[in-house]
Amino acid sequence: MKHRLAILDDYQNVALKLADWSAVKGDLDITVFDQPLGDEAAVIKALQGFHIISAMRERTRFPRKVIESLPDLKLLLTTGMRNAAIDMKACAERGIPVCGTGGFGNATAGIAVGLMLELTRRIGFENARMKAGEPWQVTLGHDLEGKTLGVLGLGKLGSRVGKVAQALGMKVIAWSQNLTAEAAEKRDARLVTKDELFRQADVLTIHLVLSDRSRGLVGEHELGLMKPTAYLINTARGPIVDEQALIATLTARKIAGAGLDVFDVEPLPRDHAFRKLDNVVLTPHLGYVSAENYTVQFREIVEDIRAFIDGKPIRVIPDA
């Protein structure tokens, strides 16, 4: 009997192209979903009868109700080695292993820097004008040299963005709940208090994992500390920033703008306020979306499936 495999949220239709599936193809009946499945009820309905599900990290949610409503599920896969959208305990109670993958490079850092450059130099905006037949330039950009980058979360991603900023002549300051002055100095940054981070930054970029203590960490108070000429970049997770507070701040033009790759609800609703603000640059959660990263991840998805079928699961993510 073949195992039914669902590959979820393959928006670019590349999962079957970027990896060699020959090692498992004879064992699988594969269905690719290239659009979001929808709400919880729609997810449950669409995934009935599948034995193996390959999820793209945190695009489709698997809370306890969904796990318990999929009686045929035997293996749940995710790109990456962490997926906050999966109820790991519910999977463990059902005896369903959750297996992950590695990745390649630091694709999110490039998106963060790209958003920063678009906000300050309006490259995409001017490109669109020229393609539309407009005669010549209208924007007056801002040079990043001498400006201050504030990094909220100076880990792997935050450090990489900091290095690029330094290459552009920026000064780097940082804060997170566990960051020490010594650790910041090793990354060529200066530790400041949380309030100082928001007061001093000309560009503030967020690189925290979403958790109970980071949810809503950036709210009305923090946004109110920012300079009217400052920009906010969020390529981490939407709920780290109080969305309504940010909309109010941008609408009142209390800061210069924001570059957002992540949102409270994804895909971002078509009538969302962010889509109507001219001081916001939006990208559709492109942070980890690169051909190089996907190639590694789908190759390892195939390896995970082969190992499971052979009775020796690999890259199993602990339930706690």
N, C-alpha and C positions, 0 to 999 in steps of 0.2 A: 504493500500500500504506500502510495506517495503521501508525503507530508504537504499540507496546504500552507503556503507561505504568503503572507501579506507584507508588502513593502510600502510603508506609509510616507506620505508627504514628500514624494519625490518630484518636487515642483518643476525641475528641469528635465525630467525623464532621462536620467543618466545612470541610475543604479545598475542597470543591466549592461551598460556600456563601459563603465569605468573599472570593472572587475571581471576576472575570468571565472565564470560560474560553472565551468565544466565539471569541477570536482563534486558538485552537488546537484547538477541539473537533472540527472536521472532519478533523483530521490524526491524531487519537488514538483509541485503544481503551483506556479508563481502568479500572483496577481499584484500589479503595481497600481497604487493610488497616487495620482499626480495632483490632486486637489485636497484641501482640508476636508476632513470628514464631517465637521460640524459639532453640534453639542453632544453631550454625554449619551443621550438616547440614540443619536445617529451613529456614534462610534460603536455602541453595542450592537446595533442592527447590522452595520456593515461588516463587522468582524466575526460574525457567527460562523462556526465551522472551520476556522483557521487554527492550525496546530502550532504554527510559528509566526510571530509578528516581529517585523523589523521596524523599529521606531526611529525617527530622526529626533535628536535630543530636544525634548521639551516642546515639540510642536503639537503632538497629540497627547492629551492627559490620560493617565491610567490610574485613577483613584480606586479605592477598594470596590465600589459598586461596579465599575467596569470589569475589574479582574474577576469578581465573583459572578459576573454575567456572561463570561466566556468559558463554558465548560470544557471545550475542546483544546484550550490553550495549554501547550506543554513547554514552550520556550519563548521568552520575551527578550529581544535584542534592542540595544540602543547604541547609537553612535556616541563615542566618548565613554568615559568611565564613571560618569555621574549624571543622573537624570532626576531632577527634583519633581518631575511630573509623574513619576511612577511610585505607587505605594509599595515599597519594598517588603514591608511586613505582610501585606496581603498576599504577595507573590510567594513569600516563604511559607506561609500557612497552607497554601495550595500545592507546595512542592514544585513551583515553577522557577527554574533558574533564570536570572537576569544576567545576560552577558553583554559586555561592552567592547569598545575598540580603542585603539590609540588614535593619534591624529598627526598632522603635519604642520610645522611652522607655527605662526602666530597671526593668523588671518585677521583676527579682530583688531589688532593694533593698526593694520593698514586702513580699516574702515574708520577708526577713531581719528587718525591723522587726516584721512580724506575729508571727513566732515569738518574738521578744523580748518582745512584749507578752503573748502567751499564757502564756509561762513565768512572767512576773512578776505578771500580773493575772488569769490563769485565765479569760478571757472565754468561750472555747469550752466549757470544763469546766462553768462555771456555767450557760451556756445549755442544755447537755445536761441538767443537773439540773432546771432549771425546766421544760423540755419533758417530762421524765419525771414531773412532778408533785411534785417535792420542795418542801418548804415555803418555804425561804429560804436565804440564803447560808451557806457553811461555810468559805470560803477567807479567808486573811489574805494579801493581796498585798504587793508591794514597790514603792515609788515609785522611779522611775528618776532623778529629779532628784538631783543631787549624786553619783551613781554614775559609775564610769569604764567607758567603752567601749574595749576593745582591738580594734584593727583589724589583722588579719593580711592585708596586701595593700591598700595605700591607692591603688588605681587608680580608674577611673571608678566602679565599683560601690561599693568601699569608701568613697570620698569622699562619695558620695550618702548612704549609710547614716550616715556620720559627721555630715553636716549635719542629718539628722533627729534624731539623738541629741542634738546640741547644742540643737536647738529644744525638746527635752524636758528640757533642763537638765543634760545629761551632759557630763563631760570626756572628751576623745578622745585616746588615745595610739595609736601605730602602730609596726609594724615589718614590713619585708620585706628581702630580701637586697640590693636595690639602692636602697632608700629613703634619701634624705639628709635632714638636719635642715631644710634650706632648703625642700625639696619638701614635707615634712610641714607646716611652718609655713604655707606657701601654702594648704594645705587645712585650716587651723585645727586642726591636730593637733600632738602633741609626739612626736618620735622617741625611742624607748627601745630597749634591747636586747631580743632575743628572750625571754630568761628574765624580764626585767622585765615584758614584755607579759603573760606568763601569770601572773606573781605579782600584778600590780596590777589586772588587769581584773576588774570585777564581771560584765561580759558580754563574751565574746570572740567576734568574728564573723570568719569566714574568707572572703576574696575573692581567691583566687589561681587562676591557670590551672594545671591539672594537667600536670606535666612530670616529667622524671626527677629534678629537684632538689626538687620540691614533694611528690612521692609519699612518704607516710609521714612528712611533716615534723612532724606533731603525733602524738607517741607517748607512751609511759608516762612519760618524763621530763617532758615539757611539761605533761601532764595532772596530774602529781604536784605541779607548782608552783602550780596554781590554788587559789584560796580554796575552802573547803568550801561557801561561800554563792554561788559563781560559776556562771554558765551559759555553755555553749558553743553557738554557732550555726554550722551549716555549710550554706550554700546554694551552695557552689562545686562541688566534686567529692568523692565519698565517699572515694577512696583517699588523699586528702591527710591524712586522719586514720587512724591505726592502729585498725581497727575492733574488734579483740579487746581492745586496751588501753582503748578507750572503754567497751566493754561492762563490763569489769572495774571500771573507775572508777565507772560509774553504778550497778552492782550493789552495790558497797561503799559507795555514797553519799558518795564522797570529793569530789564536786562536787554542786551543787544540782540540776542537770539539763542537758538538751541539747535543742536544737531542730534537727531534721535534715530537709532537703529532698532530700538526695542520699546515695547508698549505693554500696557496692562492687559489688553485683549489683542491677540494676534490670530489671524490677519487683522490689521487695523480697519475698523468699520469705515465704509466709504463716506459716511456723513460725519466723521469725527472732526472735532474742532481743529486738531493739529493740521489737517489737510487744507484748512482755509487761512492759516496764518502765514504772512509773507516773510516773517522773521524766523521761520523754522525750515531746516533742511531735513527731509525724511528719506530713510532707506528701509526696505522691507526685511529687517533682521538678516543682513548679509554677513554678519560678523564671522561666522565659521564657514561660510559658503565660498570655497575655492576648489578648483579642479584638483589641486594637489592634496588638499585635505580629504576631499571626498574619495579620491583614489585609494588612499590608505584605509579609510573607514569602511568602504564597501568590500575591499579585499579582505579585511579582517572579519567583516560580517560573514563572508563565505567560509572563512576558517572556523568561526564560532559554530556555524551550522553543521559543518562536517564533523567537528569534534563532538557535538551533541548527538548527532545520528550514530556516531561510533561509540557512544556511551561514556565519553570522557570530556565533559564540558570544560572549556577554557575561558579565561578572563571573566570569571563569575564575580559579580559585584556583591559584596556583603550586604545583608539586609539592615545593618546598623553601623 
